[in-house]
Amino acid sequence: MPRSHPWALVFGLLSMEHQVGSAVGSYLPGLLHDTTASHTRPCSAPPPRSSPR
């Protein structure tokens, strides 16, 4: 039986991490929308701070 190449494990883990990140990245905004019933609050960034002069 041939030995597994170590790069196969590295690329397999990277691929798995990418898929998990994609799933979480699409699930969390939907969960926030269901919880808050709005896209405004979860997707709004805080206002920028004014720089001191």
C-alpha distance (Angstrom), angle and dihedral (degrees) to the residues before:
residue distance angle dihedral
M1 . . .
P2 3.84 . .
R3 3.80 119.3 .
S4 3.80 117.8 -110.0
H5 3.76 114.8 -109.9
P6 3.85 112.8 -120.1
W7 3.80 91.5 -132.6
A8 3.80 89.4 61.8
L9 3.81 88.9 62.5
V10 3.81 92.2 47.1
F11 3.79 94.0 50.4
G12 3.80 91.6 42.6
L13 3.81 91.3 54.4
L14 3.80 91.8 46.2
S15 3.78 90.4 50.8
M16 3.80 91.6 48.9
E17 3.82 91.3 48.5
H18 3.79 90.1 50.8
Q19 3.80 92.0 51.9
V20 3.81 93.3 47.8
G21 3.81 91.0 48.0
S22 3.79 90.7 50.1
A23 3.79 92.1 50.6
V24 3.81 93.8 47.5
G25 3.81 91.5 44.0
S26 3.78 91.7 57.4
Y27 3.82 97.1 37.3
L28 3.82 99.4 51.8
P29 3.82 97.8 56.7
G30 3.81 89.4 49.9
L31 3.79 90.7 49.5
L32 3.81 90.8 49.1
H33 3.80 90.2 49.7
D34 3.81 91.5 50.4
T35 3.81 90.8 47.9
T36 3.81 98.2 46.2
A37 3.84 98.7 27.0
S38 3.78 89.6 -135.6
H39 3.79 141.1 76.9
T40 3.80 91.7 -147.6
R41 3.79 100.9 77.1
P42 3.84 101.7 39.7
C43 3.79 94.3 43.4
S44 3.78 99.9 41.4
A45 3.76 119.8 103.5
P46 3.78 121.1 -141.7
P47 3.80 114.3 -99.4
P48 3.79 114.2 -93.4
R49 3.77 116.8 -98.5
S50 3.74 116.8 -112.5
S51 3.77 111.9 -116.3
P52 3.79 116.3 -120.8
R53 3.78 114.6 -112.7
